[in-house]
């Protein structure tokens, strides 16, 4: 059974995190966007590097964690949100890989 991962923040390096996880045999199950308006753009960005992506986009981190129950998340959101996003994932028992800086 593959490791289920989600990416928080897709516009920059996040899509490449998704690509790396997929190449390593993980299942990319979801991503989190900053707003409902950016979900379609971010899905296109992920599909450009993970063509077989079949996950869902969310604009609410907590909702994604509760519905998708990923094994791990990759935090690639804006720097000022890193700590908040990491702590929320950890509260849900999810492993965290966080881009620097951790603030």
Buried (B, 14 or more C-beta within 10 A) or exposed (E): EEBBBBBBBBBEBBBBBBBBBBEEEBBBBBBBBBEEEBBEEBBEBBBEBBEEBEBBBBBEBEEBBEEBBBBBBBBBBEEEBBBEBBEBBEEBEBEBBBBEEEE
